Amino acid sequence: EKNNGKPDLAFLERVFQKLLLNFTWWVNRKDYNGNNLFGGGFLGLDNIGAFDRNMEFNEGEHLEQADGTSWMAMYALNMMRISMELAVHNPVYEDMAIKFFEHYLYIAEAMENIGDGKQGLWNEEDGFFYDVLQLSNGDSVSLKLRSIVGLIPMFAVEVVEHSMLEKLPAFKKRMEWILRNKQDLTKLVSQWYVEGEGNKHLLSILRKTRLTKVLTRLVDEAEFLSDYGIRAMSKIYEKNPFRFTVHDQEHVVYYTPAESDSRMFGGNSNWRGPIWFPINFLIVESLQRFHFFFGDSFTIEYPKGSGVQKNLEEVSKDISDRLCGIFLKDENGNRAFNGGVEKFNNDPHFKDYIMFFEYFHGDNGRGVGASHQTGWTSTVAKLIQPRLTQK
């Protein structure tokens, strides 16, 4: 619509139908107990946990995953938004928008309290989301390993303009009924009645206080914030590894910024420290959405310990700049992804050929893994584009 002046509704509708099948498949396959909590390692974060997240335990334990559950909450909001866009032109889709709004609320409720008063995925003491291991005796154990698993709940965010609601009377009526009559659900996720700048409403798993706590971790250079983006795992485990024992077997996790030190999943990928573009791209996008609602009034110290307050748009731009810095030439004409290799940096036959590696060293930006990974790593083009527009 922005490019051509009118929406491509046929394309959006075709995509929606396929996504609806996909959403239903995941809900039926990975919701272990039918309680809106998801497991099975289906995001493909391979070795990010202390043990194989696809592992089947002998005594019936299972893992409730913060990232998988948050991803489905994000998915529900995305489907709600698509339904709303389609419903403006075809009111039949208002029912689908309501369905996905309600599904989102139930997922958010499950994250807060895993049934029967059990521990939720949010840890108030640490101000972070963690996976929870459900034991066969009914107890639960929070796996306090700080990784992007605890950042992914940020992605479940949607800002709805009041003008959009006015175009969807059935959706608006049902939503307002839910907000009035199911306040135990809505208080967990919504600042619906707290209007943001420009008469907007916010749907987010992270209330403002929790968002601030999670961001405090994200912008800490001793944890997630690297010179080249957001690390997949906190750097604190470089010297103080995470340890967890289950069935008399100890699992140890170190911060590992480049190649994997584990043979899990064949050892050919690593989520224990490197920078991965798909997750970083979604972090940048989520920060922009939060800023779209809160405006310039919501600031955090960035980086942590600097004494400098920045709004979330400024934070997202700086993280974007760090990611772009992997590919752009530094003051010496070198590109970080080349890892200091002389031929790639200076040889005229190589120096201007950009390699889209699978992931990047968490401390120095060196390219690691498969190259070209032209799918997700080439999202850097979307981050560079605003620079060109500004110029």
C-alpha positions in Angstrom: 0.0 0.0 0.0 2.9 2.4 0.8 4.5 1.6 -2.5 1.5 1.6 -4.8 -1.1 3.6 -3.0 -3.5 0.7 -2.6 -3.2 -2.6 -0.7 -2.6 -5.9 -2.4 -5.5 -7.7 -0.7 -5.5 -10.8 -2.9 -1.8 -11.5 -1.9 -2.6 -10.8 1.8 -5.6 -13.1 1.7 -3.6 -15.9 0.0 -0.9 -15.6 2.6 -3.4 -15.5 5.5 -5.0 -18.8 4.4 -1.6 -20.6 4.3 -0.5 -19.1 7.6 -3.8 -20.2 9.2 -3.0 -23.8 8.3 0.5 -23.4 9.6 -0.6 -21.8 12.9 -3.1 -24.6 13.5 -0.5 -27.2 12.8 1.9 -25.8 15.4 -0.8 -25.4 18.0 -1.8 -29.0 17.6 1.7 -30.4 17.4 3.8 -28.5 20.0 1.3 -27.6 22.8 2.2 -30.6 25.0 -0.7 -30.4 27.4 -3.1 -28.2 25.5 -2.5 -25.4 27.9 -1.1 -22.8 25.5 2.5 -23.5 26.5 4.8 -24.6 23.7 7.8 -26.9 23.6 9.8 -29.2 21.4 12.5 -26.7 20.3 10.6 -25.8 17.1 12.3 -22.5 16.7 15.5 -24.3 15.8 17.7 -22.6 18.4 19.6 -25.9 18.6 22.1 -25.8 21.4 20.8 -22.7 23.3 19.6 -24.8 26.2 21.6 -26.8 28.8 20.4 -29.9 27.1 18.7 -31.0 23.8 15.3 -29.2 23.9 13.8 -32.0 21.8 14.9 -34.6 24.3 12.3 -37.0 25.7 12.8 -37.7 29.4 12.5 -41.2 30.8 10.3 -40.2 33.7 7.8 -38.0 31.9 9.3 -34.5 32.4 8.8 -31.9 29.7 10.1 -28.5 28.9 7.8 -25.4 28.7 9.7 -23.0 26.5 9.6 -19.2 26.9 10.7 -18.7 23.3 8.3 -21.1 21.6 5.4 -19.8 23.7 6.3 -16.2 23.0 6.7 -16.9 19.3 3.1 -18.3 19.2 1.9 -15.2 21.0 3.6 -13.1 18.4 2.2 -15.3 15.7 -1.3 -14.8 17.1 -0.9 -11.0 17.1 0.4 -11.0 13.5 -2.6 -13.1 12.4 -4.9 -10.7 14.3 -3.4 -7.7 12.5 -3.7 -9.4 9.1 -7.3 -10.2 9.9 -8.0 -6.6 10.8 -6.5 -5.3 7.6 -8.6 -7.8 5.6 -11.7 -7.0 7.7 -11.6 -3.4 6.7 -12.6 -4.5 3.2 -14.4 -7.8 4.2 -16.2 -7.8 7.6 -16.1 -11.6 7.6 -12.5 -11.5 8.8 -13.5 -9.7 12.0 -14.3 -13.0 13.6 -10.8 -14.2 12.8 -9.4 -11.1 14.4 -11.3 -11.8 17.5 -10.2 -15.5 17.5 -6.5 -14.6 17.4 -6.9 -11.8 20.0 -8.4 -14.3 22.4 -5.8 -16.9 21.6 -3.1 -14.4 22.3 -4.6 -13.6 25.7 -4.7 -17.3 26.7 -1.1 -17.8 25.7 -0.2 -14.7 27.8 -2.1 -16.1 30.8 -0.3 -19.5 30.5 3.1 -17.7 30.5 2.2 -16.0 33.7 0.9 -19.1 35.6 1.4 -22.6 34.3 -1.8 -24.1 35.8 -2.6 -25.0 39.3 -0.6 -22.2 40.8 2.7 -23.5 39.3 5.6 -21.3 38.5 5.3 -19.2 35.3 7.9 -18.4 32.8 8.6 -14.9 34.2 11.0 -14.7 37.1 10.4 -11.6 39.1 13.6 -11.8 41.1 15.8 -11.8 37.9 13.4 -9.7 35.8 13.7 -12.2 32.9 11.8 -15.0 31.2 13.2 -18.6 31.5 12.3 -22.0 30.3 10.6 -24.2 32.9 11.1 -27.9 33.4 7.9 -29.7 34.5 8.8 -32.7 36.6 6.8 -35.9 36.7 5.8 -35.3 40.4 4.1 -32.1 39.5 6.9 -29.7 40.6 8.5 -27.3 38.2 12.1 -25.9 38.0 13.0 -22.6 36.3 16.1 -23.0 34.2 17.8 -19.7 35.0 20.0 -19.6 31.9 19.9 -16.0 30.4 19.8 -16.2 26.6 17.7 -14.8 23.8 15.0 -17.2 24.9 14.1 -14.6 27.5 14.2 -11.7 25.0 11.8 -13.3 22.5 8.7 -12.3 24.6 9.5 -8.7 23.4 8.4 -9.8 19.9 4.7 -10.3 21.0 3.8 -6.7 20.6 1.2 -4.9 18.5 0.1 -1.3 18.4 -3.5 -0.7 17.3 -4.6 2.8 16.2 -8.0 3.9 17.5 -9.0 4.9 13.9 -8.6 1.2 12.9 -10.9 0.1 15.7 -13.6 2.5 14.5 -13.6 0.7 11.1 -14.2 -2.7 12.8 -17.3 -2.4 15.0 -17.8 -6.1 15.7 -14.2 -6.6 16.6 -14.2 -3.5 18.8 -17.4 -4.6 20.6 -16.1 -8.1 21.3 -12.7 -6.8 22.4 -14.2 -4.3 24.8 -16.4 -7.0 26.3 -13.4 -9.2 26.9 -11.5 -6.3 28.5 -14.4 -5.5 30.8 -15.3 -9.1 31.8 -12.0 -11.0 31.8 -9.8 -8.5 33.6 -7.7 -11.4 35.0 -6.5 -12.0 31.5 -6.2 -8.4 30.1 -4.3 -7.0 33.1 -1.4 -9.4 32.2 -0.8 -8.1 28.7 -2.5 -4.9 27.8 -2.2 -1.2 28.3 -5.4 -0.9 26.3 -6.9 2.0 28.3 -3.6 3.8 28.6 -3.4 5.6 25.3 0.0 6.1 23.7 1.0 9.0 21.6 -1.5 9.7 18.8 -4.5 7.8 20.3 -3.0 4.3 20.1 -3.4 1.2 22.2 -0.8 -1.4 23.1 -0.9 -5.2 23.3 2.2 -6.7 24.7 3.2 -9.6 27.0 5.6 -7.2 28.6 4.0 -4.6 30.8 6.1 -1.4 31.1 7.8 -2.5 34.3 8.8 -5.8 32.9 9.9 -4.4 29.6 12.2 -2.1 31.5 13.7 -5.0 33.4 14.3 -7.1 30.3 15.8 -4.1 28.4 18.2 -3.5 31.3 19.7 -6.9 30.5 19.6 -6.4 26.8 21.5 -3.1 26.8 24.2 -4.3 29.3 27.5 -4.8 27.5 28.5 -7.3 30.2 25.6 -9.4 29.1 23.9 -9.2 25.7 25.0 -5.9 24.0 28.0 -6.4 21.8 29.7 -3.8 19.5 28.1 -5.7 16.7 24.6 -6.4 17.9 22.8 -8.6 20.5 24.4 -11.8 21.6 22.4 -15.0 21.7 23.6 -15.7 25.3 24.8 -13.6 28.2 28.5 -13.0 28.4 28.4 -13.6 32.1 28.7 -17.3 31.4 32.2 -16.8 30.0 33.8 -17.0 33.4 30.8 -18.3 35.4 29.2 -21.1 33.4 25.6 -22.2 34.0 25.2 -25.6 35.6 22.1 -27.8 35.9 21.8 -31.4 37.0 19.0 -33.7 36.0 18.9 -37.4 36.7 22.3 -37.2 38.2 23.8 -35.8 35.0 25.3 -32.3 35.1 24.9 -30.1 32.1 27.3 -27.1 31.8 26.9 -24.1 29.5 29.7 -21.6 28.7 29.4 -18.4 26.8 30.8 -19.4 23.4 30.9 -16.4 21.0 31.9 -18.2 17.8 32.2 -21.9 16.8 30.3 -24.4 18.9 32.0 -26.4 21.6 29.1 -28.8 21.7 28.3 -31.7 19.4 24.6 -31.2 20.0 22.8 -31.1 16.6 26.1 -32.1 14.9 28.0 -29.1 16.3 27.6 -27.1 13.1 25.7 -24.2 14.6 25.9 -22.3 17.9 23.4 -20.2 19.8 25.5 -19.8 23.0 26.9 -16.4 22.3 27.1 -15.4 18.6 25.0 -12.7 16.9 22.2 -14.0 14.7 20.5 -11.7 12.3 16.9 -13.0 12.3 16.6 -12.5 16.1 18.4 -9.1 16.0 16.2 -7.9 13.2 13.1 -8.7 15.3 14.6 -7.0 18.4 15.1 -3.8 16.3 11.6 -4.1 14.9 10.0 -4.7 18.4 11.8 -1.7 19.9 10.4 0.5 17.1 6.9 -0.8 17.8 7.2 0.0 21.5 8.5 3.5 20.6 5.5 3.9 18.3 3.3 3.5 21.3 5.3 5.2 24.1 7.0 7.9 22.1 10.0 9.8 23.4 8.8 9.8 27.0 10.0 6.3 27.7 13.7 6.2 28.0 16.3 3.8 29.4 20.0 4.1 30.3 21.9 3.1 27.1 24.3 1.4 27.3 23.8 0.3 30.9 26.2 2.2 33.1 26.7 5.1 30.6 24.5 7.6 32.4 22.9 8.4 29.0 19.1 8.1 28.6 17.8 7.2 25.2 14.3 6.5 23.9 13.6 3.2 22.3 13.8 4.5 18.7 17.3 5.7 19.5 18.2 2.4 21.1 16.9 0.5 18.0 18.8 2.7 15.7 22.1 2.2 17.6 21.6 -1.6 17.6 20.9 -1.4 13.9 24.1 0.6 13.4 26.1 -2.0 15.3 24.7 -4.8 13.1 25.5 -2.8 9.9 29.0 -2.3 11.3 29.6 -6.0 10.7 29.6 -5.2 7.0 30.7 -1.6 6.7 34.4 -0.6 6.4 36.0 0.7 9.6 38.5 3.6 9.8 41.2 1.2 8.4 39.1 0.0 5.5 38.5 -3.4 7.1 35.1 -5.2 7.4 34.5 -7.0 10.7 33.0 -10.1 9.1 36.3 -10.8 7.4 37.9 -11.5 10.8 41.1 -9.7 10.0 42.0 -11.9 7.0 44.3 -9.8 4.9 43.3 -11.1 1.5 39.6 -10.5 2.1 40.2 -7.0 3.5 42.7 -5.7 1.0 42.9 -7.8 -2.2 41.1 -5.9 -5.0 39.6 -9.2 -6.1 38.0 -9.9 -2.7 37.6 -6.8 -0.6 34.3 -5.6 -2.0 32.6 -9.0 -2.1 30.2 -9.2 0.9 29.8 -12.5 2.5 26.5 -13.2 4.3 27.6 -15.6 7.0 25.2 -17.7 9.0 26.0 -16.0 12.3 28.7 -13.8 13.7 31.3 -13.7 16.5 29.6 -12.2 19.6 32.6 -10.0 20.5 34.4 -9.1 17.2 31.8 -9.6 14.5 33.8 -12.3 12.5 31.6 -14.3 10.2 31.0 -17.9 11.3 29.1 -20.9 9.9 27.6 -21.2 6.4 28.2 -18.5 3.8 26.2 -17.4 1.9 23.3 -17.5 4.3 21.5 -15.1 2.0 18.1 -15.5 3.5 18.1 -14.2 7.1 21.5 -12.4 7.1 20.6 -10.3 4.1 18.0 -8.6 6.3 20.9 -6.2 6.9 19.8 -4.6 3.7 16.5 -3.5 5.4 18.6 -2.0 8.2 20.9 -0.1 5.8 18.0 1.2 3.7 17.0 4.0 6.1 20.6 5.3 6.0 20.3 5.7 2.2 16.8 7.4 2.6 18.2 9.9 5.1 21.1 10.7 2.8 
